[in-house]
Amino acid sequence: MKKVAVLGGGASGLAAAIAAGRCGADVTVFEASDRVGKPILATGNGRCNFSNADIMSSDYNRPDFVQAAMNMLPPEDVLLFFADAGLLFRQEDEGRMYPYSNKANTVVDVLRMCAAEAGVVEQCGVAAKSVEEAGGRWRVLFEDGTCDEFDSVIVAVGGGPAKGLVPSDIRYKKTHPVLAPLKTDTKAIKGLNGTRVKARLYLDDDGKVLSEAWMDVVDPEVEQAYQGPETYGEVLFREYGISGIAVFDLSRMVQPGNTVYIDFLPDMDPQEKVDYIYGQVMTHPNRTAAQIMSGILPSNVARAIVVAAGLNPDDVILAEQEVVVLAMVSESFSLEVKGVANPKQAQVTRGGYNVKDFDPSTMECLSHAGLYAAGEALDIDARCGGYNLHWAWTSGILAGVAAAGGSMLDGVPLSDVMASAMAGNAAAGAETGVYVSLPDGSQRED
């Protein structure tokens, strides 16, 4: 029986511990805080958006590494892992998967039950200081001065692993927070604090002034030619800048000094914007510019657009060119990015151990047999929607199975390994009559 240490009791750590325990290892989870699963409780606004029905490697910053891992453990098998664990879940908008209870603690409870059934021991309030090779095994030194030796160690400590935790030859990418609100210049958005809109966000990489393409004639190619990063979804205006899902997603792609553009009418092309605004002006010639735009967008947003267009909100629109400028600004409302507004609000930390030093099929370090990394400790991140937690489960399960005995993976699909390991646990509840949601939206009775 292999003795396995899992450093970190978050999402990837618990998944790794369960997988290793089910494959016959003697597993101990060492968690620095007072209980395991704490980071999971804060996800999805306390509801835990634990996966997505449409997981693709292109959603991640290291798609080749993630694809190789998913070749070993397909996304549907991760969902079956939870179904067989006894978690009832459902699919919501944009493929987001949530526990049926709408409570993140349900996911933590199920994982802890699975860990206990697999013989996993939890040791909380214990932080690892360093991991060192010791004659074919691994010695873990803890912050309290104690140490212990293991056959395998899985580093699942989350984002920003402590310097010196692993051997120094393992390359490390500097970390920074992503999936976070953005601090921007605020002159154009004063008075909008707390206002929410659905919009498209994008960057203007070449630095051209968009108004040059708009002033005299509307050019549909402006939008069609854009090839840079863009996101769609909710934008929440704050006193410091902008927040919301679309902003969180874009935070993975911006740097301080970049200009973010907001398209408030993403479902209309440039000419449609102009035509609609012009039609309203013709129908209501006595309405002010702010009143015309208030029939399209929230009144405070409408007023901000008119001001950004250089027009007086309380004047009527007299020229067709004014309509074109309003349409232009409704699509290219600009804010300069100052940086992440509050790193503590970031959902993910980009950076960590370089994936080039690890085997994507097992998460084992290529230069140190028996040492594994999983979850956010690796330089892997994705957009909002359950993708980051899905990576935690995938990488944790791969690491756990391999750490318990890598030979089990030789020529055998991991899904078969996990199914075999879970067979005993599943049999005990085979007649419960509980329905579980499957990836295709259907249900099966367990």
C-alpha positions as CSV (number, residue, x, y, z in Angstrom):
1,M,0.0,0.0,0.0
2,K,1.4,3.4,-1.0
3,K,1.6,6.2,1.5
4,V,0.4,9.4,-0.2
5,A,0.4,12.9,1.2
6,V,-2.0,15.5,-0.3
7,L,-0.9,19.0,0.5
8,G,-4.1,21.1,0.4
9,G,-7.7,20.3,1.1
10,G,-9.4,22.4,-1.6
11,A,-11.1,21.1,-4.7
12,S,-8.1,19.5,-6.4
13,G,-6.8,18.1,-3.1
14,L,-10.0,16.4,-2.1
15,A,-10.4,15.0,-5.6
16,A,-6.9,13.6,-5.5
17,A,-7.3,12.2,-2.1
18,I,-10.5,10.4,-3.0
19,A,-9.0,9.0,-6.2
20,A,-5.9,7.8,-4.4
21,G,-7.8,6.3,-1.5
22,R,-10.2,4.4,-3.8
23,C,-7.2,3.0,-5.6
24,G,-5.8,1.5,-2.4
25,A,-3.4,4.1,-1.1
26,D,-3.0,5.2,2.5
27,V,-3.9,8.9,2.1
28,T,-3.6,11.9,4.4
29,V,-4.7,15.4,3.5
30,F,-2.8,18.2,5.1
31,E,-4.8,21.5,5.1
32,A,-3.4,24.7,6.5
33,S,-6.8,26.1,7.5
34,D,-9.2,24.8,10.1
35,R,-11.2,22.6,7.7
36,V,-11.0,21.1,4.2
37,G,-13.1,22.4,1.3
38,K,-13.2,26.1,2.4
39,P,-12.3,27.5,-1.0
40,I,-15.2,25.5,-2.6
41,L,-17.8,27.2,-0.3
42,A,-17.2,30.6,-1.8
43,T,-17.6,29.5,-5.5
44,G,-20.6,30.4,-7.5
45,N,-21.8,33.0,-4.9
46,G,-22.1,30.1,-2.5
47,R,-23.9,27.8,-4.9
48,C,-20.7,26.2,-6.4
49,N,-20.7,26.2,-10.1
50,F,-18.7,23.0,-10.1
51,S,-18.5,22.3,-13.8
52,N,-19.9,23.0,-17.2
53,A,-21.7,20.9,-19.8
54,D,-19.5,22.3,-22.6
55,I,-15.9,22.0,-21.4
56,M,-13.3,22.5,-24.1
57,S,-9.5,22.8,-23.8
58,S,-9.7,26.1,-25.8
59,D,-11.3,27.6,-22.7
60,Y,-8.0,27.4,-20.9
61,N,-4.7,29.3,-21.1
62,R,-2.7,26.1,-21.7
63,P,-5.1,24.3,-24.1
64,D,-2.6,21.6,-25.3
65,F,-1.8,20.5,-21.7
66,V,-5.5,20.5,-20.7
67,Q,-6.5,18.6,-23.8
68,A,-3.9,15.9,-23.1
69,A,-5.4,15.6,-19.5
70,M,-8.9,15.4,-20.9
71,N,-7.9,12.7,-23.3
72,M,-7.2,10.6,-20.2
73,L,-10.2,11.8,-18.2
74,P,-13.0,13.2,-20.5
75,P,-15.3,15.9,-19.0
76,E,-18.3,13.5,-19.0
77,D,-16.4,11.1,-16.7
78,V,-15.8,13.9,-14.2
79,L,-19.5,14.5,-14.1
80,L,-20.1,10.8,-13.6
81,F,-17.5,10.9,-10.8
82,F,-19.9,13.3,-9.0
83,A,-23.0,11.4,-10.0
84,D,-21.6,8.2,-8.6
85,A,-20.5,10.0,-5.5
86,G,-24.2,10.8,-4.8
87,L,-24.4,14.4,-5.8
88,L,-27.7,15.5,-7.5
89,F,-27.0,18.3,-9.9
90,R,-28.6,20.3,-12.7
91,Q,-27.6,22.4,-15.7
92,E,-28.4,26.0,-15.9
93,D,-27.7,28.9,-18.4
94,E,-24.6,28.6,-20.6
95,G,-24.0,25.0,-19.5
96,R,-23.2,25.8,-15.9
97,M,-23.5,22.9,-13.5
98,Y,-24.8,23.4,-9.9
99,P,-25.7,21.1,-7.1
100,Y,-29.5,20.6,-7.0
101,S,-29.5,22.0,-3.5
102,N,-28.0,25.3,-4.7
103,K,-25.6,25.1,-1.8
104,A,-21.8,24.8,-2.1
105,N,-21.6,23.0,1.2
106,T,-23.5,20.1,-0.4
107,V,-20.5,19.5,-2.8
108,V,-18.1,19.7,0.2
109,D,-20.2,17.3,2.2
110,V,-20.3,14.8,-0.6
111,L,-16.6,15.0,-1.2
112,R,-15.8,14.6,2.5
113,M,-18.1,11.6,2.7
114,C,-16.3,10.0,-0.3
115,A,-12.9,10.8,1.3
116,A,-13.9,9.2,4.6
117,E,-15.3,6.1,2.7
118,A,-12.0,5.8,0.9
119,G,-10.1,5.9,4.2
120,V,-8.6,9.4,3.8
121,V,-7.4,11.0,6.9
122,E,-7.8,14.8,7.3
123,Q,-5.2,16.8,9.3
124,C,-6.3,20.5,9.5
125,G,-4.2,23.4,10.8
126,V,-1.1,21.8,9.4
127,A,0.9,23.7,6.7
128,A,3.7,22.1,4.7
129,K,7.0,24.1,4.5
130,S,9.0,22.0,2.0
131,V,9.0,18.7,0.1
132,E,12.4,17.0,-0.2
133,E,13.6,13.8,-1.8
134,A,14.6,11.1,0.7
135,G,16.1,7.9,-0.7
136,G,13.4,7.1,-3.2
137,R,10.6,8.6,-1.0
138,W,9.5,12.1,-0.2
139,R,10.0,13.9,3.1
140,V,7.5,16.6,4.0
141,L,8.6,19.2,6.5
142,F,5.8,21.1,8.2
143,E,5.6,24.6,9.6
144,D,5.4,23.3,13.2
145,G,8.8,21.6,12.8
146,T,7.5,18.0,12.4
147,C,8.2,15.9,9.3
148,D,7.0,12.6,7.7
149,E,7.9,10.5,4.7
150,F,5.7,9.4,1.9
151,D,5.9,7.3,-1.3
152,S,4.1,10.1,-3.2
153,V,3.2,13.7,-2.6
154,I,0.5,15.7,-4.4
155,V,0.9,19.5,-4.2
156,A,-2.6,21.0,-4.3
157,V,-2.1,24.1,-2.3
158,G,-4.0,26.4,-4.6
159,G,-2.7,29.6,-6.3
160,G,0.6,31.1,-5.4
161,P,2.5,28.1,-3.8
162,A,5.1,29.2,-1.3
163,K,8.6,29.6,-2.6
164,G,10.8,26.7,-1.7
165,L,7.9,24.3,-1.2
166,V,9.2,22.0,-4.0
167,P,12.7,21.3,-5.5
168,S,14.1,24.4,-7.0
169,D,14.6,23.0,-10.5
170,I,10.8,22.9,-11.0
171,R,10.1,26.1,-13.0
172,Y,7.6,28.6,-11.6
173,K,5.7,31.3,-13.3
174,K,5.0,34.5,-11.3
175,T,1.4,34.6,-10.1
176,H,-1.1,37.4,-10.4
177,P,-4.9,37.5,-9.8
178,V,-7.4,37.0,-12.6
179,L,-11.2,36.7,-12.9
180,A,-11.5,39.9,-10.9
181,P,-13.1,43.3,-11.1
182,L,-11.1,46.0,-12.9
183,K,-10.1,49.4,-11.6
184,T,-10.5,51.9,-14.4
185,D,-10.6,55.6,-14.9
186,T,-14.0,56.7,-13.6
187,K,-14.7,60.1,-15.1
188,A,-17.1,58.7,-17.7
189,I,-19.0,56.4,-15.3
190,K,-19.7,58.7,-12.4
191,G,-23.3,58.2,-11.3
192,L,-23.4,54.6,-12.6
193,N,-22.4,52.8,-9.4
194,G,-24.5,49.7,-8.9
195,T,-26.0,49.8,-12.4
196,R,-25.9,46.5,-14.4
197,V,-26.1,46.0,-18.1
198,K,-25.6,43.1,-20.6
199,A,-22.8,44.1,-22.9
200,R,-19.9,43.0,-25.1
201,L,-16.4,44.0,-23.9
202,Y,-13.4,44.1,-26.2
203,L,-9.9,45.6,-26.6
204,D,-8.6,47.8,-29.3
205,D,-5.1,46.3,-29.8
206,D,-4.0,48.5,-32.7
207,G,-4.8,51.7,-30.8
208,K,-6.7,53.3,-33.7
209,V,-9.3,55.9,-32.8
210,L,-12.6,54.1,-33.6
211,S,-14.3,57.4,-34.4
212,E,-12.2,57.7,-37.5
213,A,-14.2,54.8,-39.0
214,W,-17.5,56.2,-37.9
215,M,-17.7,59.9,-38.3
216,D,-18.9,60.3,-41.9
217,V,-20.2,56.8,-42.8
218,V,-21.0,53.7,-40.8
219,D,-18.6,50.9,-41.7
220,P,-19.9,47.4,-40.8
221,E,-16.4,46.1,-41.3
222,V,-15.3,47.8,-38.1
223,E,-16.9,45.0,-36.0
224,Q,-16.3,42.2,-38.5
225,A,-12.6,42.9,-38.8
226,Y,-12.1,42.9,-35.0
227,Q,-10.0,39.8,-34.1
228,G,-9.0,40.6,-30.5
229,P,-10.2,39.3,-27.2
230,E,-13.9,39.9,-26.3
231,T,-16.4,38.8,-23.7
232,Y,-20.2,38.9,-23.4
233,G,-22.3,39.1,-20.3
234,E,-23.1,41.2,-17.3
235,V,-21.2,44.4,-16.5
236,L,-21.6,46.0,-13.1
237,F,-20.4,49.6,-12.7
238,R,-18.7,50.3,-9.4
239,E,-17.1,53.5,-8.0
240,Y,-13.7,52.1,-8.7
241,G,-14.4,50.8,-12.2
242,I,-16.3,47.7,-13.5
243,S,-17.2,44.3,-12.3
244,G,-19.5,41.4,-13.4
245,I,-18.9,38.1,-15.3
246,A,-17.9,39.7,-18.6
247,V,-15.3,41.8,-16.8
248,F,-14.0,38.9,-14.8
249,D,-13.5,37.0,-18.0
250,L,-11.8,39.9,-19.7
251,S,-9.5,40.4,-16.7
252,R,-7.5,37.3,-18.0
253,M,-6.6,39.3,-21.1
254,V,-5.9,42.9,-20.1
255,Q,-2.9,44.8,-18.6
256,P,-2.8,48.2,-16.9
257,G,-2.8,50.8,-19.6
258,N,-5.1,48.9,-22.0
259,T,-8.4,50.4,-23.0
260,V,-11.5,48.4,-22.6
261,Y,-14.5,49.2,-24.9
262,I,-18.1,48.5,-24.0
263,D,-20.6,47.7,-26.6
264,F,-24.0,48.3,-24.9
265,L,-26.0,47.0,-27.9
266,P,-24.1,43.8,-28.9
267,D,-27.1,42.3,-30.7
268,M,-27.1,45.1,-33.3
269,D,-24.6,45.8,-36.0
270,P,-23.3,49.4,-36.5
271,Q,-25.9,50.3,-39.2
272,E,-28.7,48.9,-37.1
273,K,-27.7,51.0,-34.2
274,V,-27.7,54.1,-36.3
275,D,-31.0,53.3,-38.0
276,Y,-32.7,52.6,-34.7
277,I,-31.5,55.8,-33.0
278,Y,-32.3,57.9,-36.1
279,G,-35.8,56.3,-36.3
280,Q,-36.4,57.4,-32.7
281,V,-35.3,60.9,-33.4
282,M,-37.7,61.1,-36.4
283,T,-40.5,59.7,-34.3
284,H,-39.9,61.9,-31.3
285,P,-38.2,65.1,-32.5
286,N,-38.8,67.0,-29.3
287,R,-37.1,64.5,-27.1
288,T,-33.6,65.4,-25.8
289,A,-30.6,63.2,-26.6
290,A,-30.7,61.7,-23.1
291,Q,-34.4,60.9,-23.5
292,I,-33.9,59.2,-26.8
293,M,-31.2,57.0,-25.4
294,S,-33.2,56.3,-22.3
295,G,-35.6,54.3,-24.3
296,I,-32.7,52.0,-25.2
297,L,-30.6,51.8,-22.1
298,P,-30.9,52.6,-18.3
299,S,-31.4,56.4,-18.0
300,N,-28.1,57.0,-16.2
301,V,-26.2,54.9,-18.8
302,A,-28.0,56.7,-21.6
303,R,-26.9,60.1,-20.1
304,A,-23.3,58.9,-19.7
305,I,-23.2,57.8,-23.4
306,V,-24.5,61.2,-24.6
307,V,-21.9,63.0,-22.5
308,A,-19.1,60.7,-23.8
309,A,-20.3,61.5,-27.3
310,G,-19.7,65.2,-26.6
311,L,-23.3,66.2,-26.8
312,N,-25.5,68.0,-24.3
313,P,-27.9,65.5,-22.8
314,D,-30.6,68.1,-22.5
315,D,-30.6,69.2,-26.1
316,V,-32.6,67.7,-28.9
317,I,-30.7,65.9,-31.7
318,L,-30.5,68.1,-34.7
319,A,-28.1,66.5,-37.1
320,E,-27.7,63.0,-38.5
321,Q,-24.0,63.1,-37.7
322,E,-25.0,63.3,-34.0
323,V,-26.9,60.1,-34.4
324,V,-23.8,58.4,-35.9
325,V,-21.7,59.6,-32.9
326,L,-24.2,58.3,-30.4
327,A,-24.3,54.9,-32.2
328,M,-20.5,54.9,-32.3
329,V,-20.1,55.6,-28.5
330,S,-22.8,53.0,-27.6
331,E,-20.5,50.5,-29.2
332,S,-17.1,51.9,-28.2
333,F,-17.6,53.4,-24.7
334,S,-14.0,53.5,-23.5
335,L,-12.4,53.0,-20.1
336,E,-8.7,52.9,-19.4
337,V,-7.7,50.0,-17.2
338,K,-5.6,50.8,-14.1
339,G,-5.3,47.2,-12.9
340,V,-7.2,44.6,-10.8
341,A,-9.5,46.5,-8.4
342,N,-9.1,44.1,-5.4
343,P,-6.9,41.0,-5.6
344,K,-8.8,39.5,-2.7
345,Q,-11.9,39.3,-4.9
346,A,-10.1,37.4,-7.7
347,Q,-11.5,33.9,-8.3
348,V,-8.3,32.5,-9.6
349,T,-4.5,33.1,-9.6
350,R,-2.7,32.8,-12.9
351,G,0.8,31.4,-12.7
352,G,2.3,28.6,-10.6
353,Y,4.3,25.6,-11.6
354,N,5.2,25.5,-15.3
355,V,3.1,22.8,-17.0
356,K,6.2,21.9,-19.2
357,D,7.6,20.2,-16.1
358,F,4.7,17.9,-15.6
359,D,3.0,14.9,-17.4
360,P,-0.5,16.0,-18.4
361,S,-1.8,12.4,-18.2
362,T,-0.7,11.9,-14.6
363,M,0.3,15.3,-13.2
364,E,3.6,13.8,-12.2
365,C,6.7,16.0,-12.3
366,L,8.9,14.8,-15.2
367,S,12.1,15.2,-13.3
368,H,11.0,14.0,-9.8
369,A,9.1,10.6,-9.7
370,G,6.5,10.5,-7.1
371,L,5.9,14.3,-6.9
372,Y,2.6,15.6,-8.4
373,A,0.8,18.9,-8.7
374,A,-2.9,19.6,-9.3
375,G,-5.4,22.4,-9.6
376,E,-4.4,26.0,-9.3
377,A,-0.9,25.2,-8.2
378,L,-0.2,24.6,-11.9
379,D,-0.2,27.5,-14.4
380,I,-3.7,26.7,-15.6
381,D,-6.7,29.0,-15.6
382,A,-10.0,29.5,-17.5
383,R,-13.0,31.8,-17.8
384,C,-15.9,31.9,-15.5
385,G,-18.6,29.2,-15.7
386,G,-17.3,26.2,-13.8
387,Y,-14.2,25.7,-15.9
388,N,-11.6,26.3,-13.2
389,L,-13.3,23.9,-10.7
390,H,-13.6,21.3,-13.5
391,W,-9.8,21.6,-14.0
392,A,-9.3,21.0,-10.2
393,W,-11.4,17.8,-10.3
394,T,-9.7,16.6,-13.5
395,S,-6.1,17.2,-12.4
396,G,-6.8,16.0,-8.9
397,I,-8.3,12.7,-10.0
398,L,-5.4,12.1,-12.5
399,A,-2.8,12.9,-9.8
400,G,-4.6,10.7,-7.2
401,V,-4.9,7.6,-9.3
402,A,-1.3,7.9,-10.5
403,A,0.1,8.6,-7.0
404,A,-1.6,5.5,-5.8
405,G,0.1,3.4,-8.4
406,G,0.8,4.7,-11.9
407,S,0.9,1.2,-13.4
408,M,-2.9,1.1,-13.1
409,L,-3.0,3.6,-16.0
410,D,-0.9,1.6,-18.4
411,G,-3.1,0.8,-21.4
412,V,-6.3,1.2,-19.3
413,P,-8.7,4.2,-19.7
414,L,-8.8,6.2,-16.5
415,S,-12.6,6.1,-16.6
416,D,-12.4,2.3,-16.4
417,V,-10.0,2.5,-13.5
418,M,-12.3,4.9,-11.6
419,A,-15.4,2.9,-12.4
420,S,-13.7,-0.2,-11.0
421,A,-12.5,1.6,-7.9
422,M,-16.0,3.0,-7.3
423,A,-17.9,-0.2,-7.9
424,G,-18.0,-1.2,-4.2
425,N,-19.3,2.2,-3.1
426,A,-21.9,2.5,-5.9
427,A,-23.3,-1.0,-5.2
428,A,-24.3,0.1,-1.6
429,G,-26.7,2.7,-3.0
430,A,-27.8,1.0,-6.2
431,E,-31.4,0.8,-5.0
432,T,-31.9,4.3,-3.7
433,G,-33.9,5.5,-6.7
434,V,-32.0,8.8,-6.9
435,Y,-31.9,10.4,-10.3
436,V,-28.7,12.0,-11.5
437,S,-28.2,14.5,-14.4
438,L,-26.0,13.4,-17.2
439,P,-23.9,15.6,-19.5
440,D,-26.4,15.4,-22.4
441,G,-29.2,16.7,-20.2
442,S,-30.9,13.3,-19.7
443,Q,-31.2,11.4,-16.5
444,R,-30.5,8.0,-15.2
445,E,-31.6,6.1,-12.1
446,D,-29.0,4.8,-9.7
